[in-house]
Amino acid sequence: MKTRTTEPSRDWDLLRNPPEFSLVLGGPLFQLFRRAHLTDDALLMVRQRITVITLLAWLPLLLLSALEGHLWGGSTSVPFLFDVEVHVRFLVALPLLIIAELVVHRRMRPLLQQFLERNMIPGNAMARFEAAVESAFRLRNSVLAEVLLIAVVYGVGILVVWRQYVVLETATWYASPSAAGSQLSLAGMWYGYVSVPIFQFLLLRWYFRLAIWARFLWQVSRIELSLVPTHPDSLGGLSFISGQVYAFTVVAVAHGALLAGNLANRIFFLGAALTDFKVEIAVVVIFMLCVVLCPLLVFAPQLAQAKRMGSREYGVLAERYAREFDAKWVRGGAPADEPLVGSADIQSLADMGNSFSVVQNMRIVPIKRDDILRLVGATLAPIVPLALTMMSLEELLKKLMGVLF
């Protein structure tokens, strides 16, 4: 199904023709994919993109490793076919990052309509809201931003992080240790200067999109939103914002898979144990929680203010109704011919109590426990199989059953 493009041209009107909000439907790489017929305006053709990018990053490594005799044996401690990290990185994590684009796009499309349909934006603040949308679109489509990402990938990601901290300190299919540093093989040259940069660029591009998302939410939070303290969602009507957390679950799984592949190599080839990496696992989990959930906290001040005002206003209203009810039915103010049984006053008093309870239970943080558990579970899921390096499958299942039941 073809959808409207969300390019930041002013052919849309926020009130009469609101655009679909998308963090991923734009940018030079997106335009390149369109010209190469690897995507359309709805971000379909996912399988084609996964196939092309994965083959470009992974297939040459397979062929060059076979050519150099490092495919499954030879003089290396880590042959290509036994390198868990490289296969997980390019055959699992990379496709997940591509799939996440479609998930996030579909989840976020109705975001602007939600703001408008729920009357969250006052009329006098519509221009500021429109400016925030335009600004997000401009950043998403920025050519300079993606050029800078490429510069960071090669200047920092490859020359510093990958060469200094990621390369294994043993003979592998892609590099051999020496006094002058690791010497790359032919496969290692493609790995270090083509395959890894492709992956790092896609990963950094996601961080850039998350930064755009956080900036957009911050700009919207500067607008005095029309929150309703008695809204049943306990967030003044903003529950659709916290619902966007689910869109980033696939990104969390990709991060967990990337970490799992890295740890697997160190466990299988360097003799490490899974328990040696508690800090690394905790850091990745906390990192994912921060980048996905922390942007939502910008609405906490407005939610807290709405709750305070609602408690005060509905408290006054409830006090007035309770006094009138007391005067009528307890102090003898009711007409003699008006029956108590079946009186609508009692139901109205209960309704007033329910409304006041909703205000009192209103949350000031738009994050639920389920959001945290979902992200933690998604990040840890790819790492769980590594527990089999410490115990048998039977023992692992017994422990899981003990925890769950």
Secondary structure, DSSP 8 states (H G I E B T S, - for coil): -------S-S--BTTTB-----SSS-SHHHHHHHHTTS--TT---HHHHHHHHHHHHHHHHHHHHHHTT-SS-TT-SB-GGG-HHHHHIIIIIHHHHHHHHHHHHHHHTTHHHHHHHTT-S-GGGHHHHHHHHHHHHHHHT-HHHHHHHHHHIIIIIIIIIIIIIIS-SS-BSSEE--TTS-EE-HHHHHIIIIIHHHHHHHHHHHHHHHHHHHHHHHHHHTS-----TT-TTSSTT-HHHHGGGGGGHHHHHHHHHHHHHHHHHHHHHS---GGGGHHHHHHHHHHHHHHHHGGGGGGHHHHHHHHHHHHHHHHHHHHHHHHHHIIIIISS-S-TTS-STT-HHHHHHHHHHHHHHHHHT--SS---HHHHHHHHHHHHTTTGGGGGGTS-HHHHHHHHHHHH-
